[in-house]
Amino acid sequence: MSTSQTLDVPGYQVVQYLGSGARSTIWQIRDSHSNELFVLKRVVKHTPSDLRFLDQAVNEYEVGCHLEHDNIRRVISLRRVKHWMALREVHLIMEFCEGATLQDQPPRGVLQAAEIFCQVASAMAYMNSRGFVHADMKPNNIVVAPSGLAKIIDLGQSCPIGTVKPRIQGTPDFIAPEQVRRGPLDARTDVFNFGATLYWTLTGKPIATTLPKKRGMLVADMIVQPPDELNPRIPRALSLLVMDCVEIRPSRRPPSMNDVASRLALITHALRKARMALKEQNDKQLETSDKRQVISD
């Protein structure tokens, strides 16, 4: 593993090692002139089969260059490192996003989850409007700052709408059926990934997808239990939205992330109103209790 002494990033100072992924290491770096913090993803080719991981980093850069949204991590630059004229590694420099992923730190309640996913839905709708499918939405790809700002942080599997991937790509708990069947990907693919991610966030359990993690799964195992049956605090409207998103047939899902974002915004507004009404009720009860105490005294 590289250390800050051996990792050379021209124009930047290596601050600390943050973690690792598939053939990659993640570092926090500082611009030597502006002192601004960034993240560097270093992908190294050890064997010929590792080339696909370099390709993913290059793809993330090429897609990210077309995107500018508050809820998508900015892609800054890409550096190719060659040895004897052959590409050996790739350095992808990106915005540093403070906070924790939903995988590591799930929301504290249904309202907070809805507010986070409103931001994510907006970002994914924007991506689709720019002609791209994210194609790998999952809790580990969403970072939430202490301020509540959510960021999509991984575009490695993103692709133009209509793309047919040469191999199955995706995460088993969140992958859409058309990704497993290697069909054309479109906005409804993002709708499924989004719905599966929201399901996990609300219930703590993944749905069964057409890419099972174990052999011998039956058709009955594919039945998705509505979220509100697992968590009674989830409003029916939100549960129905999630179930609509994870329909196996794309034609039965909401047609776009804009539709999902609109429905979710209404649900979130209703949740906020309900919370405010409950707070006012509690405040009145407390005020009445205080008055009674004064009279008693």
N, C-alpha and C positions, 0 to 999 in steps of 0.2 A: 504493500500500500504506500502511496506517495505521502510525503510529509510536506509541511510548509517550506522546508529547506530545499526539497528537490522539485517542487512544482513551480515552474517558471511561467508567469503570466505577464507579458510586457504591458506596462502602464498601470499595473495593479499590484497591491500587496495582499498576500494570502493571510486572512485573519484566523480562520479555524475550519476544521473538518466538520461537516454537518451530518453526513450519512452516506449510504451507498444504495445502488439499485442494480439493475441488470447491466453488468459490464461497465458500470459508471460509478463515479464518486462525486459527491456534492460538497462544494466548498463555499464559505463566505469570503468574499474578497472586497478590497477597498480601492477605489480609484485614487491613484497617487496624486492627482491634481485637485479634484473636487472633494475628496474624502467621503464621497457617497458610497454606501454599501451596495453590493450586488451579490448574486449567486452565480457560481460557475459549475456547470455540469461537465465533468471530464469523462469522455468515453474512449477507452483504449481497445485497440484490436490486438488480441493475442493469437487468435486462430482465424482462418478464412471464414468460418461460420459467424464470427463476431461482426462481420461487415454490416449485417442488418441492424445492429445496435448503433453503429455510426450513421447509417442511413436514417434511422429514426431521429437522431439528434439534428441532422441536416434538415429533415422534414419539418421538425419543430420550428427551426429557424425560418424556413421558407414560408410556412403557414403563418407564424407569428408576425412576420414582416407586414402582412396584410391586415393585421388586427390592431385596433386601438380602442380599448374599452376598460372602464374602471375596474371591472370584475374579472379581467383576464391579465395574467402576469405578462408584463412587457418583455419582449425579446430584444436584446440590445445588439449583440454582434456574434459572429461565428468565426472561429480560428481553426484552420486545418493544419495539423502538424505532420510533416512528412519525414520519412527516413529512407535514404537512397531512392528518392523520387516516388516512393509508395506511401499512401496515406496510412499513418500509424495511429493517430488519435485526433479527436475533435474536442474543442473547448467551446461550449455554448454559454454565453454570458447573458444573464437575465435579471430582471427586477428582484430585489430582495423583499420577500413578503413576510412580515412579522406575524406570528401567531402559530396555531397548531392545526393539523388536519382534522377533519371530522372523524377519521378513523381513530385518531389518538384522543380526541376530546369532543365527543358528541354533544349536541345542544342540550341545555338543561330542561327544556320543555317543548311542547308542541308549537307555541307561538314563536319561540326563538328559531326552531327548525324551519317554520314557514317563512320567517323573515330572511333567513340565510338562503333558502331555495328560491325565493323571489329574485334575489340577486343573480343566482346561478342560472335561472331560467332566462333572465334578461340577457345575460352574456351568451348563452347558447343560441338564443334567437338571433342575436347580432351576428354570431359566427355563421349561422345558416344564411342570413341575409347577404353575407359576403361571399357565399358560395362554398362554404366548408361544413363538413360534419365533424364533430369532436370525436365520436366513435369509441371513447373509453372513459365515460363519466363514472366515477366511483368515489366513495368517501375519502380515499387517500389522495385524490386529485383536487380536493377543495380545502383551502386554508382559510381560517377565519381569524382575523386580528382581534386584539382586545377591544377595539372600538366597535366590532361587529361587522366590519367590512370583509366580504367574502371574495376570494380570488380562485379562479381556475388556474392550476399551476402546471399542467402537463398537456402538451399538444403533440406528443410523439406519434400517436396513431391517427391524428386528424388527417383528413383527405378531402379533395373536392367532392361535392355532391354528385352521386352517380357512380362513384368508384366501385369496382369489383376487386377486392383484395386477392392477391395470389395465394394467400394462406389464411387460416383462421387467426384473427387477432381480436383480443378482448379479454376481459376478466370473467371467469366462470359465473360468479354470483350476479353479474350485471349485464352480461352479453345478450344481445338481441338475437332472435332466431335467424334472421337474414344474415347476420355476421357468421353464424355457425355454418349456414348453407352456402356461404360465399356468394350471396346475391348482391345486387346494387345497393349501396347505402345512401340514405337520404335523411331528411329532417326527422322522420318517424323513427329512425334508428336512435337518434339522440333522445327522442321522447321516451323510448323504452329504457335506455340506460339511465336517464334522469329519474324515471319512475321507480326503477329497481333500487337506485341509490337512496331516494326519498323513503322507500319502504324500509330499507335497512336502518336508516336514521331514526325513523319513527318507532320501529318495533324492536330493533336490536337483532333482527333475524334476516337472513337473505332469502330471496325467492328461489325456487327451483327453476333453472333455465334449461335450454336444450343442449347445453354443454355441461353435463353432470360431472361432479367431482368424484363420483364413485360409480362403479359398474352395477348393472342390474336394476337401475331405477325403472319403475313402472309408470304408466300413464297417470295413475292416481297420485303418484308422487309429484306430478307437475302442477297439481291444483294449488292455486295461491289463495291463502286465507286472507280475507279483507283485514286491513290494518286495524280498523276500529274494533274487531273481535279480539285482537291481541292486546290492544291498548285502548281502553274505554274513554280516555281523555281526547282521543282523536275525533274531531267532528266528522259526521257522515259525509259531508261534501268533500272533505280532504281525502277521506278513504276512497270515495268513488273516483276522484281524480287519479289517485295512484293506480287503482285497478284498471282504469281506462288506459293509462300509459303503458302498462305491462301486458296488454293484450298480445297474444301470440301473433295474430294476423295484423300486419301493419295497417290495413284498411280500416280496422276497428279502433285504432288509436286516434287521439287528437291529431289533426293533420300537420300541425306545426308547433314549434316551441312558443310562438306568439300566442297561440290558443291556450297552451298550458300556463304561460305567464299571466295571461288575463284572468283565468279562473283562479289561479293561486293568489293573485293580488286581491280579489274579492274575498276569498277565504281568510286571508291574513287581516284584511280590514275588519271583518266580522269578529275575528279572534281578539283584535285590539279593543274593539268596542265592548266585547264581553268582559275583558279584563278590567277596563275602566269602570264599567258598571259594577263589577264585583268590588273594586277598590272603593267606589263611592258608597256602596252599601256597608262595607266594613267600617269606613270612616264615620258614617252616621251612627252605626251601632256603638262605636267607641265614644262618640260625642254624647250620645244618650246615656251611656254607662257613666261617664264622667259627671254629667249633670245630676244623676241620681246619687252619686257618691257625695257631691257637694251638699245636696238637700239633706242627706242622711247625717252628714257631719254637723 
